[in-house]
């Protein structure tokens, strides 16, 4: 099983892949496992042992339309439904398979860290719901 999440951010968010890398590097600084960070302008891959988690920053025009659709489908009566619908930036998190759930806690910790960006809304794929 692999994991997927979207971190929806306000359209004017300046959160960058560099910011994500810095946050996660700090978080994992004392971890004894083999952890590497490979990034380019819009994508970061975190490798823990031989498992990869990728984070793609997407601000293409279709993101806001998909945010509206997600708000209609998943936000229900949330008081922040309009904020969700107007999110024009998202961090797209996807992972390798993790059949034994060896890295499930890493996945959760990472999406929680990304959820600390100003105005962030976390949509978790396995549950198909917003979790913050």
C-alpha positions in Angstrom: 0.0 0.0 0.0 1.2 3.5 -0.8 0.1 6.8 0.8 -1.2 10.0 -0.8 -2.1 13.4 0.7 -2.6 16.9 -0.5 -1.7 19.9 1.6 -3.9 22.7 0.2 -2.5 26.2 0.6 -3.8 29.7 0.0 -3.2 31.0 -3.5 -0.8 33.6 -2.3 1.3 31.1 -0.3 5.0 31.5 -0.7 5.8 28.0 0.8 8.6 26.5 -1.4 10.2 23.2 -1.8 13.3 24.7 -0.1 11.1 25.5 2.9 9.8 21.9 2.9 13.3 20.5 2.7 14.5 22.7 5.6 11.6 21.7 7.8 12.1 18.0 7.1 15.9 18.2 7.4 15.5 19.8 10.8 12.9 17.2 11.9 15.1 14.2 10.8 18.4 15.7 12.0 18.9 13.3 14.8 17.5 10.2 13.0 20.0 7.4 12.7 18.4 5.9 9.6 19.8 6.5 6.1 17.8 9.6 5.0 18.5 11.7 1.9 16.8 14.7 0.4 16.8 15.3 -3.4 15.1 18.3 -4.7 14.6 20.5 -7.7 12.5 23.6 -8.2 9.1 22.0 -7.5 9.7 18.5 -6.2 11.4 17.0 -3.2 12.1 13.3 -2.7 12.8 12.1 0.8 14.4 8.7 0.9 14.4 6.8 4.2 16.4 3.6 3.8 15.0 2.4 0.5 11.5 4.0 0.7 10.7 7.2 -1.1 8.2 9.9 -0.3 7.8 12.6 -2.9 6.4 16.1 -2.4 5.5 18.1 -5.5 4.5 21.8 -5.2 1.8 22.5 -7.7 0.3 26.0 -8.5 -1.0 25.3 -12.0 -4.4 26.9 -12.9 -6.3 23.6 -12.6 -5.4 23.4 -8.8 -8.0 25.9 -7.8 -10.7 24.2 -9.8 -9.8 20.9 -8.2 -9.8 22.6 -4.8 -13.4 23.8 -5.4 -14.4 20.2 -6.3 -12.7 18.8 -3.2 -14.5 21.4 -1.0 -17.8 20.4 -2.5 -17.2 16.7 -2.2 -15.2 16.4 1.1 -15.6 19.6 3.2 -19.2 19.2 4.1 -20.3 21.8 6.7 -16.7 22.8 7.7 -16.5 26.5 8.6 -13.3 26.7 6.4 -15.0 25.3 3.3 -14.5 28.5 1.3 -10.8 28.6 2.3 -10.5 25.1 0.9 -12.3 26.0 -2.3 -10.0 28.9 -2.9 -6.7 27.1 -2.4 -4.6 27.7 -5.5 -1.4 26.0 -4.3 -0.9 22.4 -3.1 1.8 20.1 -1.9 1.2 16.7 -3.4 2.5 13.9 -1.3 2.9 10.4 -2.6 4.9 7.4 -1.6 6.3 4.1 -2.5 4.5 1.0 -1.4 4.8 0.3 2.3 3.1 -3.1 2.7 4.4 -3.7 6.2 3.6 -0.1 7.3 7.2 0.4 8.3 7.1 4.0 7.2 3.5 4.9 8.1 4.5 7.1 11.0 7.0 8.9 8.8 4.2 9.7 6.3 1.9 11.0 9.1 4.7 13.1 10.7 5.6 14.6 7.4 2.1 15.6 6.4 1.6 17.0 9.9 4.7 19.1 9.5 3.5 20.3 6.1 0.2 21.1 7.7 1.9 23.8 9.7 2.2 26.2 6.8 -0.1 29.2 7.1 -3.6 28.4 6.0 -2.8 24.7 5.2 -5.6 22.1 4.9 -4.5 18.5 4.9 -6.5 16.0 2.7 -5.5 12.4 3.4 -6.1 10.0 0.5 -6.7 6.7 2.3 -9.5 8.3 4.3 -10.6 10.6 1.5 -11.1 13.4 4.1 -9.6 16.5 5.5 -7.8 15.7 8.8 -7.1 19.1 10.2 
